[in-house]
Amino acid sequence: MSRWRTSTRSGSYTAARVIHGVGAVFALIEVIYILMNLFGANPANALFKFIQQLAEPLALFFPGLFQLGNANLDLIVNYGLAAIFWLVVANLLARVVAR
C-alpha cells in the first residue's frame, strides 16, 4: 500500500535538491572545460565549442582574476574557482529553500 506525502516540507526539499543539482551541473561543465583544455581537445570540434559556449558565461567574473604566468595554471585556478563558486552558492540556496 502506498501513502502520499501531504507535507509541505517535501516540496521544499524537492526544490532544494533541484537547486543543488543545477549547481552541480554548472560545476561539472566548468570541470569538463578545464579537462578538455588540459588534455588538448581540438578547439574546432563541435563538442568542445558547445562546452566552451556553456562554460565561459558560467565562469562569470573569474576568468582573468588570477594571472599566474602559466596558461594551464590560470585556466585551472580561474575556472576551478568558478566551479567551487557554483557548488557553494547552490548549497547555500538549497539550505535556504529547504528551511
C-alpha positions in Angstrom: 0.0 0.0 0.0 1.4 3.4 -1.0 1.0 6.5 1.1 1.1 10.0 -0.4 3.1 12.6 1.4 0.9 15.6 2.1 3.5 17.6 4.0 4.5 21.0 2.5 8.1 20.3 3.6 8.6 17.6 0.9 8.1 20.3 -1.8 10.8 22.5 -0.4 13.2 19.5 -0.1 12.5 18.7 -3.7 13.2 22.3 -4.7 16.4 22.2 -2.7 17.5 19.0 -4.5 16.9 20.6 -7.8 18.9 23.7 -6.9 21.7 21.6 -5.6 21.6 19.5 -8.8 21.7 22.6 -11.1 24.7 23.9 -9.2 26.4 20.5 -9.6 25.8 20.5 -13.3 27.2 24.0 -13.6 30.3 23.0 -11.7 30.6 19.8 -13.9 30.5 21.9 -17.0 33.4 24.0 -15.7 35.4 20.9 -14.8 34.8 19.3 -18.2 36.0 22.5 -19.9 39.2 22.5 -17.8 39.9 18.9 -18.6 39.2 19.4 -22.3 41.7 22.3 -22.4 44.4 20.5 -20.4 44.2 17.3 -22.5 44.4 19.3 -25.7 41.0 18.8 -27.2 40.5 20.1 -30.7 39.1 23.6 -30.5 37.4 23.1 -33.9 35.4 20.2 -32.6 31.6 20.8 -32.1 31.5 19.3 -28.6 34.4 21.4 -27.5 32.7 24.6 -28.9 29.5 23.6 -27.1 31.2 23.1 -23.8 33.1 26.3 -24.2 29.9 28.2 -25.0 28.4 26.9 -21.8 31.5 27.3 -19.6 32.5 30.8 -20.4 29.3 32.6 -19.3 29.1 30.3 -16.3 32.5 31.4 -15.2 31.1 34.9 -14.5 33.9 37.2 -13.4 36.5 34.5 -12.6 38.4 34.2 -16.0 41.4 36.6 -15.7 41.0 37.1 -12.0 44.4 35.5 -11.3 47.2 35.7 -13.8 49.9 33.3 -12.7 52.1 33.3 -15.8 51.1 29.8 -17.0 48.1 29.4 -19.2 47.2 26.0 -17.9 47.5 27.0 -14.3 45.5 30.2 -15.0 42.7 28.0 -16.5 42.7 25.6 -13.6 42.6 28.3 -10.9 40.1 30.6 -12.5 37.6 28.1 -13.9 38.2 25.9 -10.8 37.1 28.8 -8.6 34.0 29.2 -10.8 33.2 25.6 -10.2 33.6 25.9 -6.5 31.6 29.1 -6.5 28.6 27.3 -8.1 28.8 24.4 -5.6 28.9 26.8 -2.7 26.1 29.1 -4.0 23.9 26.1 -4.9 24.4 24.6 -1.5 23.6 27.8 0.3 20.5 28.4 -1.8 19.4 24.8 -1.3 19.7 25.2 2.5 17.6 28.4 2.5 14.9 26.8 0.4 14.8 23.6 2.5 14.0 25.6 5.7 
